Every structure is written in structure tokens, then in C-alpha cells.
Amino acid sequence: MKVTHFYLIRHGETDWNHLKKLQGHTDIPLNESGIKQAKRIAKRLATTPIDHFYSSDLKRAKRTAQEIVRYHDLKPVLQAEEFRERCYGEWEGLHWDQIPKLYPGYGGGRPLGGEFGIETYEAMQQRGMSKLTELIGAHPNQHIAIISHGGFINSILHLISDGEVGTGKTKILNTSLNHISYEAGKWDIHTINDCAHLEFGEKKNDGL
């Protein structure tokens, strides 16, 4: 049977991650810590056989991917908007603690969508799963790295596990490794939020 492996990797830290601000589609680059984290995950994956590389088209994901492919003969990194973080509309740039004050009654708002320019959670899942399905057809029985975002990765884990893990249950830290695979109509989750390549002090951020 053909097994397609996906390595879902969150980008390194940004200044907005450090400040716990919602980023969404706002294009914030890696900060110094994020670049160091990207170099660490890159070195860790140096001997992992990876056939294809994809990333979100946002700077923080692209830079993380660029570090990883240095160890893989500088293979091309194909960019896909489908692997972007959820769009948070008016909330982008806000700290989570500001939202209940500015939008009374909406709390953290993670399940919300369709108001204030926020993308629905289901729309994010659907665009992501549609692209993954496309890649299964394009690269059967191969290993694919996808450099993306915490909220996005969690939404995929939530979907393929029927809610056992993922959104609301799992924290996806900067440059964490998440290994999933697809075989004959069935998804398997092998690794979640693996940060063995990071020093203790770097495993601190759970922002988006």
C-alpha cells in the first residue's frame, strides 16, 4: 500500500508571537529567536528523507522553510496560500486579553468566524485539507514537509483525529514537528508538538 507522509512544521517565533498578539494573515517576519529556532529544526531534519517542501506564503513560514532546505540540496519550496494561518480580520495585532474588552461577549473567539472579517474555522480546515488531498494525489508514497502555522496545524490534527487532539487540546509551539501519514483512506498521527530540538527556554510560546 502507498503511504504518504507529511511533516507539519510550525514557523519560528516572531515579535508578535513574543508579545502574544494575533497574527493571522498579517505578514510578520521571524525575530532573532525565531531564526535560531528555524536553524535548530533545520539541523534536526537534516537526515530525514524529504521529497518535497511546501510552505505558507507568509514571511515567517517561508524563512523557516529556507533554513530547512539548506540541508536538502536547496530543493525548491513551493508556496501555497492554503497553508496560511486563519485570517483574524479586525483582531489581527490585538493581544488575546484585549478582545473581551473591545468586543464584549466574544471572549477569546476561537470558534467564531464570519464577523469582524474573521475566517471561519471550517473554511480554514477545508482549504487546508483540500490542498493536502491534492498533494496525496501528486506525491503518493513520498515524504512532504509543510511549514505552516500553529492554528492551522491544530485544525488539521483536530479534523483527522475526530477531535481527540488539536484545537482546544494541543499547543503547537514554534518550530514543533508534527508527523502524520495517509494510507488507503486513513490518516494516522505519529508525532505531535515535538520540540526535542529546542532548548528548554525556547519552548515558551503558544501564540498564533
N, C-alpha and C positions, 0 to 999 in steps of 0.2 A: 504494500500500500504506500501511496505517496504522502509524506508528511512535510508540511511547510512550517518552518519555524520563524517566529517573529520575536525580535528583541526590542521591546518598547522602552526607550530611554528618555527620562526627563532631562531637559536642558539644565545648565549650571545656573548658579544664583545671579540675580540682578539686584540693582539698588532697590527696586520696588519690592522684590521678594524680601529683602532685608528689612524693609520698612513695613512689611505685611500689607501692601497695597494691592488691590485687584489690578491685574494687567490686561487680561483678555486679549484683544487684538492690538492693543497699544504696543508699538514696536520698541521695546526697551532692550538695550544690549546687555551682555554679561558684564558684571563688575569684576574686580580683581580676584575675589574669592571664587566667582563662577568660572573664570578661566582656569584657575588651579584645579577646580573640581573636574572640568572638562578634560584636562590633561590626565587626571587620575583615571577616569573611566576609560579614556583612550588607551592608556597603557595596560589597563586590566583586560581590555578586549583585543589586545594586540595579537594573541594567538588563537582567538576564536574565529573559526571559518565563517565569514560573512560574504555572501554572494552579491547582495545589492544593498544600497543605502538610500533611504528616503528621509526627508525632514519636513517639518512645518516651514513655511516660507518666512517666518519671523526671525529677526536677527539672533535672538537668544538660542534658538534651536539650530539655526544654520552654523553659528560659530562653534557650538558644541560638536556638531557633525564634522566640521572641518578638522577639529582636533583628532577625532576618531579615525578618519580616513588616512591620516598621516602614516598610520601603521598598516594600512591596507592598500599600498601602492597608489595612493591618491585616487582611488576609484571615484567616479562621479557621484555626487549627491543630488538626487532628483527631488525637487521641492514640490510640495502638494499643499494647497490651501485646506484640503480636507483634514489635515493633521494639525490644524491650528487649535489653540485653546478656545474655549467657549467665549463668545462675544458678550461682554457685560455692559455694553451701551453706556448709559449715563453714570454707571457705577465705577467705570474704569478710572483708576487714580485715587479711589477712596480706600481708606482703611476699613476693614470689616466693622470695626466699632462705630464708625461714622454712619453707617447705613440705617440703623434703627432710629437715629436722631433725625436724619434728613428725610427718611421715608418711613414714617410711623406705621407700625403694623406689619412691616415686611421682614423684620429681623434680619438674619443672615441672607435669606433669599435664595439659598442654593436650589430649591426646586422650581423657582419662578422662571418665567420666560414669556416673551410676547409683550411685555410692558417695559417702558423706560429704555427701549432699544436692546433689551437683553434677549439673546438667542435662547430658544427653548432647549432644555436638556435633551429631549428626544431628537431634536434636529442635529445637535452635536453628535450624538450616538449614531444616528442614521448616516450622516456624511462620512463618519469615520469607518463604520462597518462596511459601507458601500465600497470605499477605497481598499480596505483590507481584502474584501471578496475579489475585487479586481486583481489585486496582487497575487492572490492564491491561483487565479487562472493564468496570470502572466509568468509566475515563477514557481511552478509546482515542485515540491521536493527540494526546495532550496532554503537558505538562511537569509533573512532580511532584517536589517536594523532600521528602526524608525525612531527618529529623535523628535520628541514632541513635548507635551505639557502635562502637568500634574492632573488637572481636572479632566482633560481629555483621556489620559491613560486610565484613570479611575473609572470613567464612564464605560470604557470598553471592558474592563475587568468585571464591572457590575453586570453588564449585559451578558457576557458569555458564562458567568457563574450563576446566573439567575438570582443575583442579589446577595449571594453568600459573602462576597468580598467586593471591594471597590468603593464607590461613592458613599460617604457616610460611615464607612467602616475601616478604610485603609488610608494611611497617609503615604503619599508618594513624594519622597524627598528629592532634592536637586541631584541630578545625575544618577538616580537609582535605576537599577536594572530590573526589568520585568520580562520574564520569558514565557511565552505562550506558544502553542502549536495547534495546527489544524490537520485532521486526518479523517477522510471519509465522512464528512458532515458533522464531525465532533471536535469541539475545542477542548484543549487541556491547558491548565495553568500550572507551570512548573516553579516559577520564582516570582515573588512579589517584593518590591521595595528593597532589593538587595543593595546595600551600601558598604559592602566589605572593603571597597577600595578607598573609602574616605576615612580620615582621622576622626576621632570622637567629636572634636569641637566643630566639625563641619556638618554633622548630622543634625542640624538645628532647625531648618526652615521648612514650613509646610504651607507656605503661601502659594498662590497661583501665578 
